[in-house]
Amino acid sequence: MRLTTDEISNIKQSVLALDASADVYLFGSRIDDALRGGDIDLLIKSEIIQKRDLRTIRQRFFDVFGEQKMDLLLDGGDTNNAFINMIKPKSIKL
């Protein structure tokens, strides 16, 4: 996994501040240590966090680590999203 412990901590703290029962998963190229570069792809599973909250999570990360390409996907558990179902088996829980 190509995230530092500080980056993981920041992401988890930002998400859990909004929903203490949320789960955060990393997916995409950053899960492969053999690759380089790539954006930070995160799946946030929460029934409380709203799409507007994703901006706050992203900004808290940028305030500490600078702007980076970050894609945040929200799984509210209320839909059967084919993309989420495809990425979940390969994702890593932070």
FILOTI-619506 format. One line per 5 residues: number of its first residue (from 0); their letters; for each residue x, y, z of N, C-alpha, C. Coordinates in steps of 0.05 Angstrom, whole numbers. Layout:
<atoms>
NUM> a> X,Y,Z,X,Y,Z,X,Y,Z | ...
</atoms>
This chain:
<atoms>
0> mrltt> 17,-24,0,0,0,0,18,25,0 | 13,43,-18,30,66,-21,17,91,-8 | 13,90,18,5,113,34,22,112,59 | 31,134,69,46,135,94,27,131,118 | 39,125,140,22,122,164,10,149,172
5> deisn> 24,171,167,12,197,172,-11,203,154 | -9,196,129,-31,200,110,-55,183,118 | -51,158,125,-73,141,133,-86,152,158 | -70,161,177,-81,172,202,-98,196,197 | -88,214,179,-103,238,172,-130,232,160
10> ikqsv> -129,213,141,-154,205,127,-174,194,147 | -165,175,163,-183,162,182,-194,181,202 | -177,199,212,-187,219,232,-208,237,219 | -203,246,195,-222,263,181,-249,250,177 | -248,225,169,-273,210,164,-287,203,191
15> lalda> -272,193,210,-284,185,235,-295,209,251 | -284,233,246,-295,257,259,-324,263,250 | -330,254,226,-357,257,215,-375,234,221 | -364,210,223,-379,186,229,-361,165,242 | -364,162,268,-346,144,283,-348,115,275
20> sadvy> -370,108,261,-373,80,252,-367,76,223 | -356,96,210,-350,93,181,-326,75,176 | -325,64,153,-302,48,144,-290,61,119 | -263,61,118,-249,73,95,-232,52,82 | -234,51,55,-219,31,40,-202,45,18
25> lfgsr> -179,35,14,-162,44,-8,-165,25,-31 | -168,36,-55,-169,19,-79,-154,32,-101 | -151,19,-123,-137,30,-146,-107,25,-145 | -92,41,-160,-64,36,-163,-47,38,-138 | -57,53,-118,-41,57,-93,-40,32,-76
30> iddal> -56,11,-82,-54,-13,-67,-31,-31,-76 | -20,-25,-99,2,-41,-111,28,-27,-106 | 45,-39,-89,71,-28,-82,90,-27,-106 | 86,-43,-127,103,-44,-150,99,-20,-169 | 76,-7,-166,71,16,-184,81,42,-172
35> rggdi> 81,63,-188,89,89,-179,68,109,-187 | 67,131,-171,48,152,-177,19,143,-172 | 1,157,-186,-27,150,-184,-41,166,-163 | -67,169,-167,-83,185,-148,-91,167,-124 | -101,180,-104,-110,166,-80,-140,161,-83
40> dllik> -147,136,-86,-174,128,-90,-185,116,-64 | -205,129,-53,-217,120,-27,-246,115,-30 | -255,93,-18,-283,86,-15,-290,90,14 | -310,106,20,-319,111,47,-346,99,50 | -348,80,69,-374,67,74,-386,80,99
45> seiiq> -408,94,95,-421,108,117,-450,115,110 | -467,112,129,-495,120,125,-500,148,135 | -479,161,147,-482,188,158,-469,209,140 | -445,203,130,-430,222,114,-445,227,88 | -446,252,80,-459,261,56,-438,269,35
50> krdlr> -446,272,10,-428,279,-11,-414,306,-5 | -429,325,7,-417,351,13,-394,349,34 | -395,328,50,-374,323,70,-348,314,58 | -349,304,34,-325,294,20,-305,317,15 | -316,341,11,-299,365,7,-283,370,32
55> tirqr> -295,367,55,-282,372,81,-260,352,85 | -265,327,80,-245,306,83,-221,311,65 | -227,318,40,-206,324,21,-189,348,30 | -202,369,39,-188,394,47,-171,389,71 | -180,374,90,-163,367,114,-138,353,106
60> ffdvf> -140,336,86,-116,322,76,-97,342,62 | -108,359,45,-93,378,30,-79,398,49 | -92,406,70,-80,425,89,-54,414,101 | -52,388,104,-28,376,116,-8,367,95 | -17,355,74,1,342,54,3,356,27
65> geqkm> -12,378,24,-12,391,-2,-32,378,-21 | -39,393,-41,-59,382,-60,-48,359,-76 | -64,339,-78,-58,315,-93,-84,306,-107 | -81,289,-127,-105,278,-139,-117,258,-121 | -142,263,-113,-155,245,-94,-184,241,-102
70> dllld> -192,216,-106,-219,210,-113,-233,196,-89 | -255,208,-80,-270,197,-57,-297,187,-67 | -303,162,-61,-327,150,-69,-343,143,-43 | -368,150,-42,-384,145,-19,-403,122,-23 | -403,103,-4,-421,81,-4,-439,84,20
75> ggdtn> -464,93,15,-483,97,36,-499,72,43 | -493,50,29,-506,24,35,-534,22,25 | -544,43,11,-571,42,3,-575,36,-27 | -554,32,-41,-556,25,-70,-539,1,-76 | -545,-12,-98,-529,-34,-107,-512,-24,-131
80> nafin> -490,-11,-125,-473,2,-144,-453,-19,-156 | -454,-23,-182,-437,-43,-194,-407,-37,-191 | -400,-11,-193,-372,-4,-191,-362,-10,-163 | -377,-3,-142,-370,-8,-115,-367,-38,-110 | -386,-54,-121,-384,-83,-118,-360,-94,-132
85> mikpk> -350,-81,-153,-327,-91,-168,-301,-85,-152 | -299,-61,-140,-274,-53,-127,-271,-64,-98 | -293,-69,-85,-292,-78,-57,-274,-102,-52 | -276,-123,-68,-259,-147,-62,-229,-141,-64 | -221,-121,-79,-192,-115,-82,-183,-92,-65
90> sikl> -202,-80,-51,-195,-56,-34,-182,-65,-8 | -168,-46,5,-155,-50,30,-167,-31,51 | -177,-43,73,-188,-27,94,-166,-12,109 | -169,14,112,-150,30,127,-155,29,157
</atoms>
